[in-house]
Amino acid sequence: MIYDCIIIGGGIAGLQASIQLGRYNRNVLTIDAGEGRSTLCRKYNNILGFPGGVSGEELRDAGVKQSKGFGVEFLYDEVTDVHKEIEGFTITTKTGKTFNTKTVLLATGVKDNLPTIPGLKECLGLSVYICPDCDGYEITDRKTIVIGSGDAGAAMSEAIY
């Protein structure tokens, strides 16, 4: 089988793309490694239609369900190789599966490089925040510490002050 499109990444952007392509009656496979910021987010407060907030898990589950309703296929695996063919691409996954597609859409998102501090992950979205766009409003007028380095750490500090 040759897919019209293989989407690499099943986060928010990849799911939105899979919904749209499914609505256009395209033959789509979305491959998701189950990593990235949306898997960590306890509550997005900046998503249209969710004034009380929505977790990354809830949003991803809803996106998968909606995509499947339009015939989109899902595979939970990691892509290890994308090879350009004369016509289209061959995609290889970590488990050794191969797929052919006319087009590839990269929606690999953001994977945060979190420090190895015991208990840090359990505090995400409660007292530790990783996204100034998602969480900046929640820390307005609160004392805040930025843990970061280089350009990314400096940009985070500038973004919240």
DOROTOR-269710 format. One record per residue (C-alpha): x, y, z. Coordinates in nm, 2 decimals. Example, Ala and Ser with C-alpha at 12.3 -4.5 7.8 and 13.67 -1.06 7.14 Angstrom:
! DOROTOR-269710
LUMGU      u      v      w
LUMGU   1.23  -0.45   0.78
LUMGU   1.37  -0.11   0.71
END
This chain:
! DOROTOR-269710
LUMGU      u      v      w
LUMGU   0.00   0.00   0.00
LUMGU   0.12   0.35  -0.08
LUMGU  -0.01   0.62   0.16
LUMGU  -0.10   0.96   0.04
LUMGU   0.07   1.10   0.35
LUMGU   0.26   0.97   0.65
LUMGU   0.26   1.21   0.95
LUMGU   0.56   1.17   1.18
LUMGU   0.44   1.29   1.52
LUMGU   0.11   1.25   1.70
LUMGU   0.11   1.56   1.91
LUMGU  -0.13   1.85   1.87
LUMGU   0.00   1.97   1.53
LUMGU   0.02   1.61   1.39
LUMGU  -0.33   1.53   1.50
LUMGU  -0.47   1.85   1.35
LUMGU  -0.30   1.76   1.02
LUMGU  -0.43   1.41   1.04
LUMGU  -0.79   1.53   1.09
LUMGU  -0.77   1.77   0.80
LUMGU  -0.61   1.52   0.56
LUMGU  -0.87   1.26   0.67
LUMGU  -1.15   1.50   0.60
LUMGU  -1.00   1.54   0.25
LUMGU  -1.04   1.16   0.21
LUMGU  -0.66   1.10   0.20
LUMGU  -0.51   0.77   0.29
LUMGU  -0.31   0.87   0.60
LUMGU  -0.09   0.70   0.86
LUMGU   0.02   0.89   1.17
LUMGU   0.33   0.74   1.34
LUMGU   0.37   0.86   1.70
LUMGU   0.65   0.77   1.94
LUMGU   0.44   0.89   2.24
LUMGU   0.69   1.16   2.35
LUMGU   0.69   1.53   2.34
LUMGU   0.55   1.82   2.54
LUMGU   0.19   1.73   2.50
LUMGU   0.24   1.40   2.68
LUMGU   0.36   1.59   2.98
LUMGU   0.11   1.87   2.99
LUMGU  -0.14   1.84   3.28
LUMGU  -0.34   2.14   3.16
LUMGU  -0.34   2.36   2.86
LUMGU  -0.53   2.68   2.94
LUMGU  -0.49   2.84   2.60
LUMGU  -0.68   2.60   2.37
LUMGU  -0.99   2.73   2.19
LUMGU  -1.30   2.56   2.32
LUMGU  -1.16   2.46   2.66
LUMGU  -1.20   2.76   2.88
LUMGU  -1.14   2.55   3.19
LUMGU  -0.83   2.39   3.04
LUMGU  -0.76   2.05   2.90
LUMGU  -0.48   1.80   2.96
LUMGU  -0.24   1.70   2.69
LUMGU  -0.35   1.34   2.73
LUMGU  -0.72   1.43   2.69
LUMGU  -0.65   1.65   2.39
LUMGU  -0.44   1.38   2.22
LUMGU  -0.70   1.11   2.29
LUMGU  -0.98   1.33   2.14
LUMGU  -0.76   1.40   1.84
LUMGU  -0.69   1.03   1.77
LUMGU  -1.06   0.95   1.81
LUMGU  -1.16   1.23   1.57
LUMGU  -0.89   1.13   1.32
LUMGU  -0.99   0.77   1.32
LUMGU  -1.34   0.88   1.25
LUMGU  -1.20   1.00   0.91
LUMGU  -1.02   0.68   0.84
LUMGU  -0.67   0.79   0.96
LUMGU  -0.45   0.50   1.07
LUMGU  -0.22   0.52   1.38
LUMGU   0.10   0.34   1.47
LUMGU   0.27   0.39   1.80
LUMGU   0.64   0.35   1.71
LUMGU   0.95   0.56   1.64
LUMGU   1.06   0.65   1.29
LUMGU   1.43   0.57   1.24
LUMGU   1.47   0.64   0.87
LUMGU   1.30   0.84   0.59
LUMGU   1.44   0.75   0.25
LUMGU   1.36   0.94  -0.07
LUMGU   1.26   0.72  -0.36
LUMGU   1.21   0.81  -0.72
LUMGU   0.84   0.85  -0.64
LUMGU   0.77   0.92  -0.28
LUMGU   0.94   0.80   0.03
LUMGU   1.00   0.48   0.23
LUMGU   0.96   0.51   0.61
LUMGU   1.13   0.27   0.85
LUMGU   1.04   0.24   1.22
LUMGU   1.23   0.12   1.52
LUMGU   1.04  -0.21   1.52
LUMGU   1.15  -0.27   1.16
LUMGU   0.83  -0.19   0.98
LUMGU   0.84  -0.02   0.65
LUMGU   0.58   0.20   0.47
LUMGU   0.56   0.38   0.14
LUMGU   0.41   0.72   0.10
LUMGU   0.37   0.99  -0.16
LUMGU   0.44   1.27   0.10
LUMGU   0.58   1.30   0.45
LUMGU   0.46   1.56   0.70
LUMGU   0.70   1.62   0.99
LUMGU   0.52   1.72   1.31
LUMGU   0.78   1.62   1.56
LUMGU   0.71   1.90   1.80
LUMGU   0.90   1.99   2.11
LUMGU   1.08   1.75   2.34
LUMGU   1.20   1.93   2.65
LUMGU   1.55   1.85   2.79
LUMGU   1.45   1.84   3.16
LUMGU   1.72   1.82   3.43
LUMGU   1.74   1.51   3.63
LUMGU   1.59   1.65   3.95
LUMGU   1.41   1.39   4.17
LUMGU   1.03   1.46   4.17
LUMGU   1.05   1.72   3.89
LUMGU   0.81   1.54   3.65
LUMGU   0.55   1.50   3.92
LUMGU   0.54   1.88   3.97
LUMGU   0.50   1.97   3.60
LUMGU   0.19   2.18   3.56
LUMGU   0.15   2.23   3.94
LUMGU   0.45   2.43   4.05
LUMGU   0.69   2.37   3.76
LUMGU   0.61   2.50   3.42
LUMGU   0.79   2.44   3.08
LUMGU   0.60   2.66   2.83
LUMGU   0.57   3.04   2.86
LUMGU   0.29   3.04   2.60
LUMGU   0.09   2.76   2.78
LUMGU   0.17   2.86   3.14
LUMGU   0.29   3.22   3.14
LUMGU  -0.04   3.36   3.25
LUMGU  -0.06   3.12   3.55
LUMGU   0.27   3.26   3.69
LUMGU   0.18   3.63   3.65
LUMGU   0.29   3.82   3.95
LUMGU   0.45   3.51   4.12
LUMGU   0.81   3.47   4.21
LUMGU   0.96   3.25   3.94
LUMGU   1.29   3.07   3.89
LUMGU   1.40   2.98   3.54
LUMGU   1.62   2.67   3.51
LUMGU   1.79   2.68   3.17
LUMGU   2.10   2.75   2.99
LUMGU   2.22   2.92   2.67
LUMGU   1.98   3.10   2.44
LUMGU   1.68   2.89   2.54
LUMGU   1.72   2.97   2.91
LUMGU   1.77   3.34   2.83
LUMGU   1.47   3.35   2.60
LUMGU   1.25   3.19   2.86
LUMGU   1.36   3.45   3.12
LUMGU   1.28   3.73   2.88
LUMGU   0.95   3.58   2.78
LUMGU   0.81   3.57   3.13
LUMGU   0.93   3.91   3.25
END
